[in-house]
Amino acid sequence: MTVIPPVSDSPSARERARRIVVPAARIAGLAFMLMVVLMVGMRVARAGALPGAHLGAQDVSGLNGAQLHDVVRTLAAARAEHTITVVREAVPDAGATEESRLTATGAELGFALDVDATVQRVLRRGRQLNPFAAFADQVRAFFGVTTVQPVQQLDNEVFTAWLRDATPSRVPSHLKAPPWHEWSRRLARK
């Protein structure tokens, strides 16, 4: 014969469990519902870029898609025309007796800013599929700055062609000397 241990039918144990579990479940359910309502409300109320959104150093708060495209196109044009200068200091031990400079624009080097992808990245903040990340962005928009980095790329073929074409004509001979740094001298002595 199998003996089954008696189950406690004490009304006080069931009541205690019920008094704890039911209110906790109600509070959790209400908190979840409040979060869902806030998320939907914030997404609907903020149709463009989030308040406090910055694209690099540029403030793009509240801009809609068309306005954001204009700002990003202007930024892309400015970065493409930005002059990049490489300076090599004079290092007599390495054969470079004077300072050398080599300049080019970002566009000449193959740099490009993807306008459409950057606009999508800005507009996606606060609207991610992950509700916790989206909620965090929405709350952060109330109190601070959300910085979004632009989508940039370097065309390796253009850069390589520029290097190949530029090296003989633009690079002075003492700029072609190998780099020689103080740390390399210390290693050579050891």
C-alpha positions, -999 to +999 in steps of 0.1 A: +000+000+000+013+034-010+011+062+015+006+097+002+018+124+025-010+148+035-012+181+017-016+211+039-051+224+034-045+251+058-065+281+047-040+305+062-012+292+038-033+296+007-045+330+018-010+342+024+002+330-010-029+346-026-024+379-008+012+381-022+009+367-057-023+384-069-012+419-062+023+413-075+008+400-108-015+430-110+013+454-105+035+437-131+006+436-156-001+473-150+036+482-154+038+463-187+006+480-200+019+514-190+051+508-208+033+497-240+010+528-239+040+551-234+059+535-262+030+538-286+023+574-275+059+585-278+063+569-313+031+586-325+039+620-309+075+620-323+072+615-360+107+628-370+140+626-353+140+623-315+143+655-294+180+659-285+191+639-316+225+649-329+242+637-361+278+641-351+278+677-339+248+688-359+215+691-340+187+673-360+160+673-332+125+669-346+134+670-383+112+650-406+126+628-434+128+655-461+145+680-438+169+654-425+178+644-461+187+681-468+209+683-436+227+650-443+233+659-480+249+692-469+270+673-443+281+648-470+291+676-494+311+694-467+329+662-456+336+653-493+353+687-498+371+687-464+408+689-470+429+662-454+466+670-448+492+645-439+523+661-423+556+644-419+580+661-396+617+664-404+636+633-392+672+637-402+682+602-391+657+587-415+668+609-445+639+634-442+656+668-437+625+690-440+588+688-432+565+675-459+528+680-465+504+661-487+468+672-491+437+658-507+399+662-503+378+634-489+362+629-523+396+625-540+405+598-514+372+579-520+354+590-488+316+590-490+287+595-466+257+573-473+228+598-471+199+573-472+215+550-446+223+579-423+188+593-425+174+558-417+198+554-388+187+587-373+149+580-378+153+545-364+165+557-330+136+553-306+118+530-330+139+498-328+123+464-328+138+458-293+112+475-271+137+480-242+162+498-265+135+519-280+121+528-246+156+537-234+161+560-264+127+576-259+134+583-222+169+596-230+153+620-254+136+637-225+167+644-206+198+645-228+214+642-262+213+611-284+243+611-307+240+592-340+271+586-360+267+590-398+272+559-421+305+566-438+326+545-462+359+546-480+361+532-515+393+512-514+396+512-552+395+550-555+419+553-525+443+528-540+442+545-574+448+579-557+478+565-539+491+549-571+487+581-591+496+605-564+528+589-551+552+597-579+540+632-586+528+646-553+548+629-526+582+644-520+611+619-519+618+626-482+581+618-474+587+583-488+614+576-462+604+549-436+590+563-403+616+565-376+603+570-341+620+574-307+605+540-296+621+523-326+655+536-315+650+522-280+641+488-295+672+489-317+695+495-287+682+465-269 
